[in-house]
Amino acid sequence: MRGTITATGILLVVLLAYAGSCIIRPFRDCWLCDGRGHHRSKRKSKLSRPCRWCKASGKRLRFGRRLWNRVRRVHRDAAAGARIAR
């Protein structure tokens, strides 16, 4: 029983730390271009092209922040729908 409480506490601390880091730094470097915005072609190493994953910005929204934005959008839309239904 005590091990379950400890594991739950550790999991909660890790999730809160990740949520805090998503609030502080919502973007991360793109995994394909390593944050440069362009990546080199495999055939010719001197040619580079804009990264299609990050749309040449070099940054991508983190998974936790994307999830948080979706939850907020659903909540906002539900609240707006409840106001209209009255």
C-alpha positions in Angstrom: 0.0 0.0 0.0 2.8 2.4 0.9 4.6 1.7 -2.4 1.5 2.6 -4.4 1.2 5.9 -2.6 4.8 6.7 -3.2 4.6 5.7 -6.9 1.5 7.9 -7.3 3.2 10.8 -5.6 6.3 10.5 -7.8 4.1 10.3 -10.9 2.1 13.4 -9.9 5.4 15.3 -9.3 6.7 14.3 -12.8 3.4 15.3 -14.5 3.3 18.7 -12.7 6.9 19.3 -13.7 6.2 18.5 -17.3 3.1 20.7 -17.2 5.1 23.6 -15.8 7.8 23.2 -18.4 5.1 23.2 -21.1 3.8 26.5 -19.7 7.3 28.1 -19.5 8.6 26.8 -22.8 5.7 25.8 -25.1 7.9 25.3 -28.2 10.8 22.9 -28.7 13.3 22.5 -31.6 12.1 20.6 -34.6 13.3 17.0 -34.6 13.9 16.9 -38.3 15.9 20.0 -38.9 17.3 20.4 -35.3 15.9 23.9 -35.0 17.5 25.3 -38.1 14.4 25.5 -40.3 16.1 23.8 -43.2 17.4 20.4 -43.7 19.7 18.9 -46.3 18.6 16.7 -49.0 19.8 13.0 -48.8 20.9 12.9 -52.4 22.9 16.1 -52.6 24.4 17.2 -49.4 24.9 20.8 -50.5 21.2 21.4 -51.2 18.9 22.4 -48.4 15.2 22.9 -48.4 12.7 24.3 -45.9 11.6 21.8 -43.3 8.0 20.6 -43.9 7.4 19.6 -40.2 8.1 23.0 -38.7 7.3 25.1 -41.8 10.8 26.5 -41.8 10.4 28.1 -38.3 12.7 25.6 -36.5 10.2 25.3 -33.6 7.3 22.9 -32.9 4.6 23.1 -30.3 5.2 20.5 -27.6 2.7 17.6 -27.1 1.6 18.7 -23.6 1.0 22.3 -24.8 -1.0 21.0 -27.8 -3.1 18.9 -25.5 -3.7 21.8 -23.1 -4.7 24.1 -26.0 -7.2 21.5 -27.2 -8.7 21.1 -23.8 -9.1 24.9 -23.4 -10.7 25.1 -26.8 -13.2 22.4 -26.1 -14.1 24.0 -22.7 -14.5 27.4 -24.3 -16.7 26.0 -27.1 -18.9 24.1 -24.6 -19.3 27.2 -22.4 -20.3 29.3 -25.5 -22.8 26.6 -26.5 -24.3 26.6 -23.0 -24.8 30.4 -23.2 -26.5 30.0 -26.6 -28.9 27.2 -25.4 -30.3 29.4 -22.6 
